[in-house]
Amino acid sequence: MTITITAFERSPDRGKGLARDMRVRWALEEVGQPYDVRLLSFKSLKEPAHLALHPFGQIPTYEEGDLALFESGAIVFHIAERHAGLLPDDANARARAIAWMFAALNTVEPPIFDRALARILEHDEPWYEQRLRVLEENIRMRVSGLSSRLGNADWLDGAFSAGDLLMVSVLLRLKGSGLLEEYPNLSAYVARGEARPAYKRAFDAQLAVFTALSTG
């Protein structure tokens, strides 16, 4: 059965690999599974056909036979459970990898994403500078703990896992902000993720969508 995922027809990140379909593309590339992509306009995200797949009208979604999933973390977890390469065989190591998946999406990502939104939507508001300071301190609290735990290791818990895939995906939003650069080991960690052949294939596939629209 062919896997089909959805992605933005015109991604707000302009091909930088930050849209959440990138996480799913990367996971599928890591486990060697082919997939098709259905590109959606912003208008079509709110139409009944897509809302039947994703009740919140977002991307990505995942379809395989009779199975339809939404939420990038849930999709990556499904891929990791179904195919070897993203979760360890050892039960305890597997549980720790899953814990890192939750940590990436529930602890580390929220203030990072809020900062990105504030920079776009609140930049001209009188409270913007104070809001930004609060968000950046919240980010530092989380990434400082992450940096301490990672130390000099290549990955969070032994071999590369779905936990690393999601954590790197989250941290990518901080590149160039100065915040990631405060933690050299995390900068190197993100760079290792970006250097993986599967990441490069996924990035190139997502970038090709933006490039085609820009030159078409």
Secondary structure by P-SEA (a helix, b strand, c coil): cbbbbbbbccccccccccccaaaaaaaaaaacccbbbbbbcccccccaaaaaaccccccbbbbccccccccaaaaaaaaaaaccccccccaaaaaaaaaaaaaacccccaaaaaaaaaacccccccaaaaaaaaaaaaaaaaaaaaaaaacccccccccccaaaaaaaaaaccccccccccccaaaaaaaaaaaacaaaaaaaaaaaaaaaaaaac
